Amino acid sequence: MVRTQVIKPRIREILSKELPPELVGMLPKHWVRIGDVLILPLRPELEPYKHRIAEVYAEVLGVKTVLRKGRIGGEFRETNYEILYGSDTVTVHVENGIKYKLDAARIMFSPANVKERVRMAKVAGPGELVVDMFAGIGHLSLPMAVHGKARVIAIEKSPYTFRFLIENIELNRVQDRMTAYNIDNRDFPGENIADRVLMGYVVTTHEFIPKALSIAKDEAVIHYHNTVPERLMPEEPFRTFQRIAREHGYEAEKLNELVIKRYAPGVWHVVVDVRVFKK
Ligand SMILES: C[S@@+](CC[C@H](N)C(=O)[O-])C[C@H]1O[C@@H](n2cnc3c(N)ncnc32)[C@H](O)[C@@H]1O
């Protein structure tokens, strides 16, 4: 499981003999573990000792590699985390009975999204066709194929991330019901085919609503994610979705709305489940 923990006494014991006393209190008390890779948030003051600190955390916590937490950005939501200890950043993370293979240094796997990954395992059923427009390594759609037994078409634009998506389909033995395309979802040719569309993206997700509607059947459910400034909530992000849907000849009904995590100061990552109907 991805988890954050309280610092182990053993880590403090070892490092308090090697670090100036004022820095010992700054040692990270929480971290994220993805498979056998650790992601550590490290304050700038600890920079001169970062490799030794990472080594001690790795030994005590039993991981092969330690990365320094950094920013996620760009079209492909890549991480570019600095390697502090070890070299192999590819790992298999098991969550909710699903194997996620990924390069933890480059591909995001957010502990804050765990509830959504688990929720997605329950929403889809065997009779459904799901199209995941922003599949990543299968973060949200593997649970639908594995536990929901739904048929899934997963679209991922980044060639690097796509390699892991393909591997994960095989690792989880869902080749019979999950297929993947390494394309920009705007070039996906399927129209009027999906019972359910996943839009697991942030910042510019609204630009993809017309494409999602064209992929959806005349009646379908769309899981619409986006980032929203707090001052526009709770009307947004549904209001924008509904406006664009109406412009394209669909009515939209909000079924459910959940806050996934804080994205930036005053900005939240939100998901809205929307039922759409062609008018
Ligand atoms: C942030 S990840 C999210 C993964 C997963 N949906 C989730 O919410 O946990 C979004 C993925 O969408 C991919 N992506 C971005 N633009 C895309 C596009 N136009 N077509 C297909 N994939 C795209 C990125 O490369 C990235 O892997």
The ligand as a Tripos MOL2 file, in Angstrom:
@<TRIPOS>MOLECULE
LIG
   27    29     1     0     0
SMALL
NO_CHARGES

@<TRIPOS>ATOM
      1 C1         -2.3750   12.4930  -14.4980 C.3       1 LIG1
      2 S1         -2.4080   11.0120  -15.4360 S.3       1 LIG1
      3 C2         -3.8340   10.3860  -14.6670 C.3       1 LIG1
      4 C3         -3.9710    8.9400  -14.6170 C.3       1 LIG1
      5 C4         -5.3150    8.4960  -14.0870 C.3       1 LIG1
      6 N1         -6.3430    8.8520  -15.0490 N.3       1 LIG1
      7 C5         -5.6290    9.0460  -12.7110 C.2       1 LIG1
      8 O1         -6.4800    9.9530  -12.6070 O.co2     1 LIG1
      9 O2         -5.0380    8.5790  -11.7120 O.co2     1 LIG1
     10 C6         -3.0220   11.5770  -16.9900 C.3       1 LIG1
     11 C7         -2.4840   10.8170  -18.1650 C.3       1 LIG1
     12 O3         -3.1080   11.3310  -19.3550 O.3       1 LIG1
     13 C8         -2.1600   11.3380  -20.4050 C.3       1 LIG1
     14 N2         -2.6200   12.2940  -21.4320 N.ar      1 LIG1
     15 C9         -2.5300   13.6550  -21.4050 C.ar      1 LIG1
     16 N3         -3.0980   14.1930  -22.4940 N.ar      1 LIG1
     17 C10        -3.5800   13.1530  -23.2370 C.ar      1 LIG1
     18 C11        -4.2840   13.0730  -24.4760 C.ar      1 LIG1
     19 N4         -4.6090   14.1770  -25.1480 N.pl3     1 LIG1
     20 N5         -4.6080   11.8540  -24.9460 N.ar      1 LIG1
     21 C12        -4.2820   10.7270  -24.2500 C.ar      1 LIG1
     22 N6         -3.6080   10.7410  -23.0670 N.ar      1 LIG1
     23 C13        -3.2640   11.9360  -22.5610 C.ar      1 LIG1
     24 C14        -0.8620   11.7060  -19.7090 C.3       1 LIG1
     25 O4          0.2530   11.2890  -20.4490 O.3       1 LIG1
     26 C15        -0.9960   10.9800  -18.3650 C.3       1 LIG1
     27 O5         -0.4100    9.7180  -18.3940 O.3       1 LIG1
@<TRIPOS>BOND
     1     1     2 1
     2     2     3 1
     3     2    10 1
     4     3     4 1
     5     4     5 1
     6     5     6 1
     7     5     7 1
     8     7     8 2
     9     7     9 1
    10    10    11 1
    11    11    12 1
    12    11    26 1
    13    12    13 1
    14    13    14 1
    15    13    24 1
    16    14    15 ar
    17    14    23 ar
    18    15    16 ar
    19    16    17 ar
    20    17    18 ar
    21    17    23 ar
    22    18    19 1
    23    18    20 ar
    24    20    21 ar
    25    21    22 ar
    26    22    23 ar
    27    24    25 1
    28    24    26 1
    29    26    27 1
@<TRIPOS>SUBSTRUCTURE
     1 LIG1         1 GROUP 0 **** ****
